[in-house]
Amino acid sequence: MLLILILISSAAVVLETVDQYNEAYGSIFHAIELVSVTVFSIEYILRLWIAPLNPNYSKPLTGRIKYALSLMALVDLLAILPTFLPVFLPTDLRVLRFLRIFRLFRLLKMSRYVESLNTLHDVVRAKKEELAIITVVILMLLLFSSSLIYLVEYEAQPDKFSNIPAAMWWGIATLTTVGYGDIFPITPIGKILSGFIAFLGIGMFALPTGILASGFAEEIRKNRNKTKDCLCPHCGGDISLVLEDKQ
C-alpha cells in the first residue's frame, strides 16, 4: 500500500504543475497530499520510535539520533519536510514551488519496498571504485577537450568560446553526443577535434554501462547461489526454515 501511495503522490506532484489539471483537480491533489503526508509522518515517527529495537540503534536517545541521521531516515524526513516548512516559515512563491518539486524525494522511499532497487544499490556500492575511476577519467577528458577547443576556436569565435568554462558546455554536449547546436566549431581543426572527442565520448560513457551490467550479473548470480545453498537436494524444500524451527 505504501508503494502505491508513493507512486500516486509523486504523480500528483507532477500533474499539479499543469495549470488546467491544477484548476480542475486541485482539491483532489490537495487531498492526496494530505493523506500522503499523514501516512508518511506516522511512518517516520513509528520508525524513529522503534529504532532502539535494532541492535545498531540500541540506546534510547543516541540510538534514535543515530537512526535519524541514517540515509533512509533522511529520505523519510525529506518526504514530509517540504509540506511542513511553509507552515512554520514564511516563504514566497518561488520557494514554495521549489518545495513542492522537492516532494519527489518520496520516490527514493521505494528502495525500501522494491528489491530490484536494493540490488541496484548493492551493485553501485560493489563497483564504486571502478565507477569513481571512470568519473575522474571523464572529467579529465572534459577539461582537456574544452581547453583544446578553446585554444583552437577562440580567435574565430571569441563570443562562443570566450573562456575554458564556457567551452565546457560544448565539451559536455559533444562527449555525451547530445549536440544541441548552440555552440559548435567552425574552423577545420576544430571540426576534426570535435569529431574525435565525440568518438571518445561514445566509448567513455559506454564503460559505466558495462560496469553496472557486469555488476548486475554478478549480483544475480550471487543471489541464485544463496538460494540454491538453502534448498534441500532431495526434496527441494527450504533448509533455512527447518533450521529456524529447530532453534
VEXSE-413139 format. One record per residue (C-alpha): residue number from 1; residue in one letter; x, y, z. Coordinates in Angstrom, 2 decimals. Example, Ala and Ser with C-alpha at 12.3 -4.5 7.8 and 13.67 -1.06 7.14 Angstrom:
% residues 2
n=1 | res=a | u=12.30 | v=-4.50 | w=7.80
n=2 | res=s | u=13.67 | v=-1.06 | w=7.14
END
This chain:
% residues 247
n=1 | res=m | u=0.00 | v=0.00 | w=0.00
n=2 | res=l | u=2.82 | v=2.40 | w=0.82
n=3 | res=l | u=4.38 | v=1.74 | w=-2.57
n=4 | res=i | u=1.10 | v=2.64 | w=-4.31
n=5 | res=l | u=0.77 | v=5.77 | w=-2.17
n=6 | res=i | u=4.32 | v=6.84 | w=-3.11
n=7 | res=l | u=3.52 | v=6.46 | w=-6.82
n=8 | res=i | u=0.16 | v=8.27 | w=-6.56
n=9 | res=s | u=1.57 | v=11.19 | w=-4.53
n=10 | res=s | u=4.52 | v=11.57 | w=-6.92
n=11 | res=a | u=2.18 | v=11.55 | w=-9.92
n=12 | res=a | u=0.06 | v=14.23 | w=-8.22
n=13 | res=v | u=3.15 | v=16.42 | w=-7.69
n=14 | res=v | u=3.89 | v=16.20 | w=-11.42
n=15 | res=l | u=0.32 | v=16.73 | w=-12.65
n=16 | res=e | u=-0.39 | v=19.72 | w=-10.41
n=17 | res=t | u=2.25 | v=21.71 | w=-12.34
n=18 | res=v | u=-0.09 | v=21.60 | w=-15.36
n=19 | res=d | u=-2.37 | v=24.62 | w=-14.96
n=20 | res=q | u=-5.54 | v=23.09 | w=-16.42
n=21 | res=y | u=-5.18 | v=19.97 | w=-14.28
n=22 | res=n | u=-4.46 | v=22.02 | w=-11.17
n=23 | res=e | u=-7.56 | v=24.16 | w=-11.75
n=24 | res=a | u=-9.81 | v=21.16 | w=-12.40
n=25 | res=y | u=-8.45 | v=18.70 | w=-9.85
n=26 | res=g | u=-6.69 | v=20.94 | w=-7.32
n=27 | res=s | u=-8.85 | v=19.69 | w=-4.45
n=28 | res=i | u=-8.03 | v=16.07 | w=-5.33
n=29 | res=f | u=-4.31 | v=16.85 | w=-5.43
n=30 | res=h | u=-4.61 | v=18.56 | w=-2.06
n=31 | res=a | u=-6.42 | v=15.54 | w=-0.59
n=32 | res=i | u=-3.76 | v=13.18 | w=-1.95
n=33 | res=e | u=-1.05 | v=15.34 | w=-0.41
n=34 | res=l | u=-2.84 | v=15.46 | w=2.93
n=35 | res=v | u=-3.24 | v=11.67 | w=3.07
n=36 | res=s | u=0.34 | v=11.10 | w=1.91
n=37 | res=v | u=1.88 | v=13.46 | w=4.45
n=38 | res=t | u=-0.22 | v=11.98 | w=7.25
n=39 | res=v | u=0.77 | v=8.40 | w=6.42
n=40 | res=f | u=4.44 | v=9.22 | w=5.82
n=41 | res=s | u=4.62 | v=11.27 | w=9.02
n=42 | res=i | u=3.15 | v=8.43 | w=11.08
n=43 | res=e | u=5.58 | v=6.03 | w=9.40
n=44 | res=y | u=8.55 | v=8.30 | w=10.18
n=45 | res=i | u=7.54 | v=8.73 | w=13.84
n=46 | res=l | u=6.98 | v=5.00 | w=14.31
n=47 | res=r | u=10.30 | v=4.09 | w=12.69
n=48 | res=l | u=12.05 | v=6.64 | w=14.90
n=49 | res=w | u=10.28 | v=5.31 | w=18.00
n=50 | res=i | u=11.11 | v=1.63 | w=17.43
n=51 | res=a | u=14.67 | v=2.30 | w=16.22
n=52 | res=p | u=16.21 | v=1.06 | w=19.55
n=53 | res=l | u=14.85 | v=-2.42 | w=18.77
n=54 | res=n | u=17.59 | v=-2.61 | w=16.16
n=55 | res=p | u=20.93 | v=-3.60 | w=17.75
n=56 | res=n | u=22.65 | v=-0.86 | w=15.75
n=57 | res=y | u=20.49 | v=1.77 | w=17.50
n=58 | res=s | u=20.04 | v=0.09 | w=20.89
n=59 | res=k | u=20.44 | v=3.19 | w=23.10
n=60 | res=p | u=17.12 | v=5.04 | w=23.57
n=61 | res=l | u=18.31 | v=8.60 | w=22.89
n=62 | res=t | u=21.58 | v=8.37 | w=20.96
n=63 | res=g | u=20.25 | v=5.38 | w=19.04
n=64 | res=r | u=17.27 | v=7.36 | w=17.78
n=65 | res=i | u=19.53 | v=10.29 | w=16.86
n=66 | res=k | u=21.86 | v=7.93 | w=15.01
n=67 | res=y | u=18.91 | v=6.43 | w=13.15
n=68 | res=a | u=17.52 | v=9.89 | w=12.32
n=69 | res=l | u=20.85 | v=10.70 | w=10.64
n=70 | res=s | u=20.89 | v=7.50 | w=8.58
n=71 | res=l | u=20.29 | v=7.71 | w=4.84
n=72 | res=m | u=16.83 | v=6.13 | w=4.73
n=73 | res=a | u=15.65 | v=8.15 | w=7.75
n=74 | res=l | u=16.75 | v=11.35 | w=6.00
n=75 | res=v | u=14.86 | v=10.23 | w=2.89
n=76 | res=d | u=11.75 | v=9.70 | w=5.04
n=77 | res=l | u=12.20 | v=13.17 | w=6.53
n=78 | res=l | u=12.65 | v=14.81 | w=3.13
n=79 | res=a | u=9.41 | v=13.15 | w=2.01
n=80 | res=i | u=7.38 | v=15.15 | w=4.55
n=81 | res=l | u=9.51 | v=18.22 | w=5.29
n=82 | res=p | u=8.54 | v=20.25 | w=2.16
n=83 | res=t | u=4.89 | v=20.17 | w=3.29
n=84 | res=f | u=5.55 | v=21.34 | w=6.85
n=85 | res=l | u=8.15 | v=24.06 | w=6.16
n=86 | res=p | u=5.72 | v=26.62 | w=4.62
n=87 | res=v | u=3.51 | v=26.26 | w=7.72
n=88 | res=f | u=6.25 | v=27.34 | w=10.12
n=89 | res=l | u=8.43 | v=29.54 | w=7.89
n=90 | res=p | u=7.35 | v=32.45 | w=5.66
n=91 | res=t | u=8.06 | v=31.60 | w=2.03
n=92 | res=d | u=7.49 | v=33.35 | w=-1.29
n=93 | res=l | u=6.01 | v=31.74 | w=-4.39
n=94 | res=r | u=9.36 | v=30.66 | w=-5.86
n=95 | res=v | u=10.43 | v=28.89 | w=-2.66
n=96 | res=l | u=7.01 | v=27.28 | w=-2.37
n=97 | res=r | u=7.24 | v=25.98 | w=-5.93
n=98 | res=f | u=10.71 | v=24.60 | w=-5.21
n=99 | res=l | u=9.49 | v=22.85 | w=-2.06
n=100 | res=r | u=6.63 | v=21.26 | w=-3.97
n=101 | res=i | u=9.01 | v=19.73 | w=-6.51
n=102 | res=f | u=11.21 | v=18.63 | w=-3.60
n=103 | res=r | u=8.42 | v=16.24 | w=-2.62
n=104 | res=l | u=9.54 | v=13.94 | w=-5.44
n=105 | res=f | u=12.17 | v=12.71 | w=-2.98
n=106 | res=r | u=9.41 | v=10.34 | w=-1.91
n=107 | res=l | u=10.35 | v=8.17 | w=-4.86
n=108 | res=l | u=13.57 | v=7.30 | w=-3.01
n=109 | res=k | u=11.42 | v=5.60 | w=-0.39
n=110 | res=m | u=10.67 | v=2.92 | w=-2.98
n=111 | res=s | u=14.10 | v=1.38 | w=-2.37
n=112 | res=r | u=12.74 | v=0.09 | w=0.92
n=113 | res=y | u=9.92 | v=-1.85 | w=-0.79
n=114 | res=v | u=11.34 | v=-2.78 | w=-4.23
n=115 | res=e | u=14.02 | v=-5.48 | w=-4.16
n=116 | res=s | u=15.47 | v=-4.54 | w=-7.56
n=117 | res=l | u=16.31 | v=-1.06 | w=-6.27
n=118 | res=n | u=18.18 | v=-2.65 | w=-3.37
n=119 | res=t | u=20.05 | v=-4.75 | w=-5.93
n=120 | res=l | u=20.99 | v=-1.57 | w=-7.81
n=121 | res=h | u=22.26 | v=-0.06 | w=-4.56
n=122 | res=d | u=24.35 | v=-3.17 | w=-3.88
n=123 | res=v | u=25.79 | v=-3.10 | w=-7.40
n=124 | res=v | u=26.77 | v=0.58 | w=-7.19
n=125 | res=r | u=28.34 | v=0.01 | w=-3.78
n=126 | res=a | u=30.29 | v=-3.02 | w=-5.04
n=127 | res=k | u=31.52 | v=-1.18 | w=-8.14
n=128 | res=k | u=32.05 | v=2.23 | w=-6.55
n=129 | res=e | u=35.83 | v=2.22 | w=-7.10
n=130 | res=e | u=35.54 | v=1.41 | w=-10.81
n=131 | res=l | u=32.77 | v=4.00 | w=-11.26
n=132 | res=a | u=34.83 | v=6.61 | w=-9.40
n=133 | res=i | u=37.83 | v=5.98 | w=-11.68
n=134 | res=i | u=35.68 | v=6.28 | w=-14.81
n=135 | res=t | u=34.15 | v=9.52 | w=-13.47
n=136 | res=v | u=37.61 | v=11.01 | w=-12.90
n=137 | res=v | u=38.72 | v=9.98 | w=-16.40
n=138 | res=i | u=35.59 | v=11.54 | w=-17.97
n=139 | res=l | u=36.13 | v=14.79 | w=-16.04
n=140 | res=m | u=39.78 | v=14.88 | w=-17.16
n=141 | res=l | u=38.71 | v=14.29 | w=-20.76
n=142 | res=l | u=36.12 | v=17.07 | w=-20.46
n=143 | res=l | u=38.70 | v=19.53 | w=-19.13
n=144 | res=f | u=41.32 | v=18.54 | w=-21.71
n=145 | res=s | u=38.93 | v=18.69 | w=-24.70
n=146 | res=s | u=37.42 | v=22.01 | w=-23.55
n=147 | res=s | u=40.89 | v=23.53 | w=-23.20
n=148 | res=l | u=41.90 | v=22.37 | w=-26.68
n=149 | res=i | u=38.75 | v=23.66 | w=-28.37
n=150 | res=y | u=39.18 | v=26.97 | w=-26.55
n=151 | res=l | u=42.70 | v=27.34 | w=-27.97
n=152 | res=v | u=41.55 | v=26.37 | w=-31.47
n=153 | res=e | u=38.28 | v=28.33 | w=-31.69
n=154 | res=y | u=38.88 | v=31.43 | w=-29.55
n=155 | res=e | u=40.11 | v=33.66 | w=-32.38
n=156 | res=a | u=37.35 | v=32.53 | w=-34.76
n=157 | res=q | u=34.50 | v=32.71 | w=-32.21
n=158 | res=p | u=35.50 | v=34.82 | w=-29.19
n=159 | res=d | u=31.83 | v=35.26 | w=-28.26
n=160 | res=k | u=31.14 | v=31.50 | w=-28.13
n=161 | res=f | u=34.45 | v=30.16 | w=-26.82
n=162 | res=s | u=35.35 | v=33.12 | w=-24.62
n=163 | res=n | u=36.99 | v=31.01 | w=-21.90
n=164 | res=i | u=37.52 | v=27.40 | w=-20.86
n=165 | res=p | u=34.44 | v=27.21 | w=-18.58
n=166 | res=a | u=32.29 | v=28.44 | w=-21.49
n=167 | res=a | u=33.89 | v=25.81 | w=-23.73
n=168 | res=m | u=32.98 | v=23.12 | w=-21.20
n=169 | res=w | u=29.34 | v=23.39 | w=-22.26
n=170 | res=w | u=30.46 | v=22.39 | w=-25.76
n=171 | res=g | u=32.54 | v=19.61 | w=-24.20
n=172 | res=i | u=29.55 | v=18.20 | w=-22.30
n=173 | res=a | u=27.30 | v=18.32 | w=-25.38
n=174 | res=t | u=29.98 | v=16.67 | w=-27.53
n=175 | res=l | u=31.10 | v=13.96 | w=-25.10
n=176 | res=t | u=27.50 | v=12.93 | w=-24.43
n=177 | res=t | u=26.79 | v=13.14 | w=-28.21
n=178 | res=v | u=23.75 | v=15.32 | w=-27.49
n=179 | res=g | u=24.82 | v=18.08 | w=-29.87
n=180 | res=y | u=22.41 | v=20.91 | w=-29.07
n=181 | res=g | u=23.94 | v=23.01 | w=-31.85
n=182 | res=d | u=24.11 | v=26.29 | w=-29.92
n=183 | res=i | u=27.93 | v=26.15 | w=-29.75
n=184 | res=f | u=29.96 | v=24.38 | w=-32.44
n=185 | res=p | u=33.40 | v=24.78 | w=-34.05
n=186 | res=i | u=33.75 | v=26.43 | w=-37.46
n=187 | res=t | u=37.49 | v=26.00 | w=-38.10
n=188 | res=p | u=38.73 | v=22.84 | w=-39.86
n=189 | res=i | u=40.93 | v=21.85 | w=-36.91
n=190 | res=g | u=38.05 | v=22.47 | w=-34.52
n=191 | res=k | u=35.72 | v=20.24 | w=-36.54
n=192 | res=i | u=38.28 | v=17.43 | w=-36.64
n=193 | res=l | u=38.84 | v=17.77 | w=-32.90
n=194 | res=s | u=35.09 | v=17.80 | w=-32.30
n=195 | res=g | u=34.60 | v=14.55 | w=-34.23
n=196 | res=f | u=37.48 | v=12.88 | w=-32.40
n=197 | res=i | u=36.12 | v=13.94 | w=-29.00
n=198 | res=a | u=32.64 | v=12.68 | w=-29.94
n=199 | res=f | u=34.04 | v=9.21 | w=-30.71
n=200 | res=l | u=35.92 | v=9.22 | w=-27.40
n=201 | res=g | u=32.73 | v=10.21 | w=-25.60
n=202 | res=i | u=30.82 | v=7.25 | w=-27.02
n=203 | res=g | u=33.45 | v=4.87 | w=-25.66
n=204 | res=m | u=33.84 | v=6.60 | w=-22.31
n=205 | res=f | u=30.13 | v=6.71 | w=-21.48
n=206 | res=a | u=29.74 | v=3.07 | w=-22.51
n=207 | res=l | u=32.17 | v=1.99 | w=-19.78
n=208 | res=p | u=29.88 | v=2.75 | w=-16.78
n=209 | res=t | u=27.09 | v=0.86 | w=-18.54
n=210 | res=g | u=29.32 | v=-2.18 | w=-18.93
n=211 | res=i | u=30.49 | v=-1.98 | w=-15.31
n=212 | res=l | u=26.91 | v=-1.80 | w=-14.00
n=213 | res=a | u=25.77 | v=-4.60 | w=-16.33
n=214 | res=s | u=28.55 | v=-6.92 | w=-15.11
n=215 | res=g | u=27.75 | v=-5.93 | w=-11.52
n=216 | res=f | u=24.08 | v=-6.85 | w=-12.02
n=217 | res=a | u=25.08 | v=-10.21 | w=-13.49
n=218 | res=e | u=27.37 | v=-10.92 | w=-10.53
n=219 | res=e | u=24.70 | v=-9.88 | w=-8.01
n=220 | res=i | u=22.01 | v=-12.03 | w=-9.65
n=221 | res=r | u=24.40 | v=-15.00 | w=-9.76
n=222 | res=k | u=25.26 | v=-14.47 | w=-6.10
n=223 | res=n | u=21.57 | v=-14.39 | w=-5.11
n=224 | res=r | u=20.87 | v=-17.57 | w=-7.09
n=225 | res=n | u=23.76 | v=-19.36 | w=-5.38
n=226 | res=k | u=22.43 | v=-18.30 | w=-1.97
n=227 | res=t | u=19.01 | v=-19.67 | w=-2.88
n=228 | res=k | u=20.49 | v=-22.98 | w=-4.07
n=229 | res=d | u=22.50 | v=-23.35 | w=-0.85
n=230 | res=c | u=19.29 | v=-23.11 | w=1.19
n=231 | res=l | u=17.44 | v=-25.79 | w=-0.80
n=232 | res=c | u=17.40 | v=-29.46 | w=0.13
n=233 | res=p | u=18.97 | v=-31.55 | w=-2.68
n=234 | res=h | u=16.36 | v=-34.31 | w=-2.15
n=235 | res=c | u=13.01 | v=-32.58 | w=-1.70
n=236 | res=g | u=13.78 | v=-29.02 | w=-2.81
n=237 | res=g | u=12.49 | v=-27.56 | w=0.46
n=238 | res=d | u=13.94 | v=-24.52 | w=2.19
n=239 | res=i | u=16.51 | v=-25.81 | w=4.71
n=240 | res=s | u=16.79 | v=-22.42 | w=6.42
n=241 | res=l | u=13.16 | v=-22.67 | w=7.59
n=242 | res=v | u=13.82 | v=-26.09 | w=9.14
n=243 | res=l | u=16.90 | v=-24.78 | w=10.95
n=244 | res=e | u=14.90 | v=-21.82 | w=12.30
n=245 | res=d | u=12.21 | v=-24.18 | w=13.62
n=246 | res=k | u=14.81 | v=-26.30 | w=15.43
n=247 | res=q | u=16.32 | v=-23.21 | w=17.03
END
